[in-house]
Amino acid sequence: MRKHKKQVTAVAFHPDGKQLITGSTDETARLWIIEPEALNTALWDATLECLSEPRRRELLLESSSDARKGYERCQRANSQH
């Protein structure tokens, strides 16, 4: 799998959720065929900052309970890196 050489500045998902296109400052675009579980794992691994509970409720439309659990899960994952 070839990666971008510079910073990724644009990302778009296909409606089927199985394809992703990325654009980079290296003036390339890449089409990725993805598996949902692999994408989820990669996104968690790349997460440097965790959305606060209020931001999770606002942006992800999570319930208070799910937002708290998601924030705590993110914090635990980041503490392991």
TORLO-398772 format. One line per field, with one value per residue: residue in one letter; residue number from 1; y, z, x of N, C-alpha, C in turn. Coordinates in steps of 0.2 Angstrom, whole numbers. Layout:
REM TORLO-398772
bafi <- A,... $
nuke <- NUM,... $
n_north <- Y,... $
n_up <- Z,... $
n_east <- X,... $
ca_north <- Y,... $
ca_up <- Z,... $
ca_east <- X,... $
c_north <- Y,... $
c_up <- Z,... $
c_east <- X,... $
END
This chain:
REM TORLO-398772
bafi <- M,R,K,H,K,K,Q,V,T,A,V,A,F,H,P,D,G,K,Q,L,I,T,G,S,T,D,E,T,A,R,L,W,I,I,E,P,E,A,L,N,T,A,L,W,D,A,T,L,E,C,L,S,E,P,R,R,R,E,L,L,L,E,S,S,S,D,A,R,K,G,Y,E,R,C,Q,R,A,N,S,Q,H $
nuke <- 1,2,3,4,5,6,7,8,9,10,11,12,13,14,15,16,17,18,19,20,21,22,23,24,25,26,27,28,29,30,31,32,33,34,35,36,37,38,39,40,41,42,43,44,45,46,47,48,49,50,51,52,53,54,55,56,57,58,59,60,61,62,63,64,65,66,67,68,69,70,71,72,73,74,75,76,77,78,79,80,81 $
n_north <- -6,10,25,43,56,67,79,74,82,81,71,59,49,35,32,19,15,8,12,25,41,50,66,75,86,83,83,72,60,47,31,21,5,-1,-10,-10,-14,-13,0,7,2,8,22,24,21,32,42,57,66,67,68,79,75,83,88,76,73,83,83,69,65,57,49,54,45,36,45,48,35,33,44,40,28,32,40,30,22,31,33,21,22 $
n_up <- 0,-5,3,6,3,9,20,23,17,14,15,10,11,2,-1,1,12,10,3,2,-2,-2,-2,-4,1,-6,-19,-24,-25,-17,-18,-7,-3,9,25,36,50,51,47,58,68,64,64,78,82,77,84,92,101,112,109,120,132,130,117,109,111,104,91,87,90,101,116,133,141,132,126,137,140,127,127,139,134,124,131,138,128,122,133,133,123 $
n_east <- 4,4,9,5,17,17,8,-9,-23,-36,-51,-62,-77,-84,-101,-104,-96,-85,-74,-62,-56,-41,-33,-18,-4,6,2,-5,-18,-26,-35,-42,-46,-56,-58,-71,-68,-54,-52,-58,-49,-37,-40,-42,-29,-22,-27,-24,-29,-43,-60,-70,-82,-94,-92,-92,-105,-111,-105,-104,-116,-119,-126,-126,-121,-114,-105,-97,-92,-85,-76,-68,-63,-55,-46,-39,-34,-25,-16,-9,0 $
ca_north <- 0,17,31,49,58,74,79,73,88,80,64,58,42,33,31,12,15,3,16,31,44,55,71,77,92,81,84,66,58,40,28,16,0,-2,-15,-6,-15,-11,7,8,1,13,28,24,21,38,48,60,70,64,73,79,72,88,88,70,73,88,81,62,64,51,50,56,39,34,50,47,29,34,48,36,23,36,42,24,20,36,32,15,24 $
ca_up <- 0,-5,7,4,5,13,24,20,18,12,15,8,10,-3,2,4,17,9,-1,4,-6,1,-5,0,-1,-11,-25,-26,-23,-17,-17,-3,-2,17,29,42,57,50,47,65,72,61,67,85,83,75,88,97,105,112,110,126,132,126,109,107,110,99,84,85,92,106,122,138,143,126,126,143,138,122,130,143,130,120,135,140,122,122,138,131,117 $
ca_east <- 0,8,6,6,23,16,2,-16,-27,-43,-53,-70,-79,-89,-107,-105,-91,-79,-69,-60,-51,-37,-29,-12,0,11,-2,-8,-24,-26,-41,-41,-52,-56,-62,-73,-64,-47,-52,-59,-43,-32,-42,-41,-22,-20,-30,-19,-33,-49,-65,-73,-89,-99,-90,-94,-113,-112,-102,-106,-123,-119,-130,-122,-117,-110,-100,-93,-88,-81,-70,-64,-60,-50,-40,-36,-30,-19,-11,-5,5 $
c_north <- 6,22,37,51,64,73,78,79,87,72,64,50,41,31,24,10,10,6,22,34,50,60,74,83,90,80,77,65,50,37,22,11,-2,-7,-11,-7,-12,-3,10,8,7,20,29,24,28,44,50,64,67,70,73,76,77,88,82,70,78,85,74,60,58,54,52,50,36,39,49,41,30,39,44,31,26,37,35,22,25,35,26,17,27 $
c_up <- 0,-1,4,7,10,17,20,22,17,12,13,8,5,1,5,10,16,5,2,-1,-2,-3,-1,-3,-6,-18,-28,-22,-23,-15,-13,-2,6,19,35,49,56,50,55,69,70,64,74,86,81,79,93,102,106,113,117,126,128,119,106,106,105,92,82,87,97,112,127,140,138,126,131,142,132,123,134,139,126,125,137,134,121,127,137,126,120 $
c_east <- 4,4,8,13,23,9,-5,-20,-35,-45,-60,-71,-84,-95,-108,-100,-86,-74,-68,-55,-47,-33,-23,-8,5,8,-4,-15,-24,-33,-39,-47,-51,-60,-64,-69,-57,-47,-53,-52,-37,-34,-40,-33,-19,-22,-25,-23,-40,-54,-68,-80,-94,-98,-93,-102,-114,-111,-104,-113,-124,-123,-124,-117,-112,-104,-95,-88,-83,-75,-65,-60,-54,-44,-36,-31,-24,-14,-7,0,11 $
END
